[in-house]
Structures are given as C-alpha cells and as structure tokens.
Amino acid sequence: WKPHTPSVDYTFGNAEEEGMYFLIYQVCQLDRADPNDKHFREIRSTFELDISMKNFDAFGNVSYLTAGEMVLPRVFLYFSISFLTCTVIWIQMLRSPGGGRGGARPKVLPIHHMMTALLVLKTLSIFFESVRYHYIRVTGHAEFWSFVYYTFAFLKGTFLFTVILLIGSGWSFVKPFLNAREKKVVAVVLLLQVIDNLALVVLNAETEGEQRFEDWTAVLHLVDIVCCCAVLVPIVWSVNALEKSIEQNAESKAAEAGGAKATPPPDSEDAKTLEKLKLFRSFYLLVVAYVYFTRIIVYLFATMLDYHHTWLRYAVTELGTLTFYVVVGIKFRPVADNQYAPVRVKEDDATTEVEMGKMRVGKQAKD
C-alpha cells in the first residue's frame, strides 16, 4: 500500500468460497518495531475506500444485495400487499352500514380513524422499503428512496406507539380525553420516537465496527426498550381502575343486599365493566407478546440463520406485526352497541381522576 492508489479485484469462483465476507482495515506494527514505543502504539491513519461488491441472482442478473437479502424486495412487496388488503377491509368495516352487532350500523370512534391512518402509514413504509431494496439491488445505492422510507418509518413508528397508548388508556372507547399523567406518557414516548429515528439515520450513515456505530446502536436499543415499557403503563392503569371499580360496585351491592353476593345479569353495567376488564387484560398480554416476539424471539432466531437465509428475520418480524395488527383490529373493531360504560369524572384539588366504572346517575341523585 504505497502512496499510489491500489486496486484489488477478486472473484469468488467456486462454492467452497461462498459465505459472508467483511472488509476489515487494521494498522499493523512493523516486526522490528518496539511494541512499547508509544509512536507505534498510538499510530493513526486515514484513507478513502471505494468498494463494489456484487452477487448474481438465480437468473444471472447482477445484484448488489447480499445473498440473504436478494429476496427482500419481493418479501416486503408481498407484505405491503397484505397490509393494503387489511387496510381495505378495515375501511370497508368502518363504512359498512350494517357491520355492527344485530345488523346495526357500527359506531365509529376517533381512535378507529387513527388506526386507519396507522394502517396506511404501515403499508406505505413497507412498500417504500421494498422499493429501497430494489434500487440497492439494481444500482447499489438508493439515497432518495432511503429518505422516503425513513420518513414514513418515523411516522409509522410514532403512530404505532401513540395508538397503543391511546387504546391502553381507554381514550375514545371509554373516555373522550386524557388525564395529565397520560398526556405526559404520550409526550415522553413521542420524544423517544424522535431519538429512536435519529439513531436509525445515524446508523445508516455509519460503518459497522466504528465506535459511533456501537454507541448509537446502544442508544437505539435502549430507547426502543423504554418505549415498549412506556406503552404498557396506561394499560396497567386502565386495568387497575377497572378492577377497583368492580370491587367498589360489588361491595356497594353486597351492602345493599345485606352481605349476599349476586352474579350480575349479562346486560347489566357491571357485566359490561367485567367484559371491558377482560378486554384490557387481553390487550396487555397481546402487547407484551408482540414486544417479546419482535425484540427477543426474532433476535434469537436470527442468530441461528446462515448467510443465505438472513431474510427470514425480516419476514418473521413482519408476519408477527401483521398478526398483531389483525388481532388488535378484531378486538377493537367498531360495534353497534356500546359495550363500554360511561365515564365518571372526579375533581380532587388540582387533579382529575377518571374512574372507568359505571355511572349510577339515578342513585347518586337520590343520595
């Protein structure tokens, strides 16, 4: 490596040489140099590298993707079609005049429109990811499409955590507003999403193995874990509020009946509150399973893949995400009869507490 510019060209011509290759640059000491000499221990160098690595697909076409990534454009395209299908079905469900229970028109809430926007953003983000990988495969770079993809990925990620937070807090389903602490959680998650996507942009520009790459990778994982934990907090609050409401109603009715406990009728407000409690508990378990699957199970699964099948990591992740979207959509789809009880608002000093139990207006008026 003299002062002139070197050029190296190598072709892997047989199957024994196939594998995952990394280019590593290292400054080596001279054999005659004293290893204790600080001039050799603190040596630094700079260089510019123009490297072009390419593969050939099954049809003999040049591909600048790795062997395990060459199918990703098609994989992401198929999933974008799947999410588009879910979006169309969801919109038809919202517009259907007789999609509710008993053939009545379903009651569409504001959160349902946000779920529609989330589906659209998810469809567009994964479609542009397919386009991005396609141009990388053909030309070796895709700066413009990377910008488009990261823009929609940022919007999708922000909407995803926001929708989970709002559903978990009971907004629109149970109450028309958020209390002060729920607003703080939403603000924190939105800020973390900005940091998370900033880390993604930096990682895209850095080289694996550099210190900045390792630092921003740690930031990305930390922020992602904090976001996943934060979205569970409103769900826990909702479950606790519902359990407290059921206990208070049971104690009140037991006192009225002279200590005897009675099973609430299926159409009573207590039964609806109980059903609502089961719904939020199942939603909590669903979110935990989704986070555990996409952050831990997929990571462990990826460590077992060879270089030919690294695309399976992305396919399994998107399959789990698609399943999560479908199950949440089924559980919180619009219904004709409002199975959620009204909201009672208590004002205590400067705080506002929302109790998601039933309102016994008539009885309270008598009291």
Secondary structure, 3 states (H helix, E strand, C coil): CCCCCCCCCCCCCCHHHCCCCCCCCCCCCCCCCCCCCHHHHCCCCCCCCCCCCCEECCCCCEECCCCCCCCHHHHHHHHHHHHHHHHHHHHHHHHCCCCCHHHCCCECCHHHHHHHHHHHHHHHHHHHHHHHHHHHHHHCCCHHHHHHHHHHHHHHHHHHHHHHHHHHHCECCCECCCCHHHHHHHHHHHHHHHHHHHHHHHHHHCCCCCHHHHHHHHHHHHHHHHHHHHCHHHHHHHHHHHHHHHHHHHHHHHHHCCCCCCCCCCCCHHHHHHHHHHHHHHHHHHHHHHHHHHHHHHHHHHCCCCCCCCHHHHHHHHHHHHHHHHHHHHHCCCECCCCCCCCEEEEECCEEEEECCCCCHHHHHHC
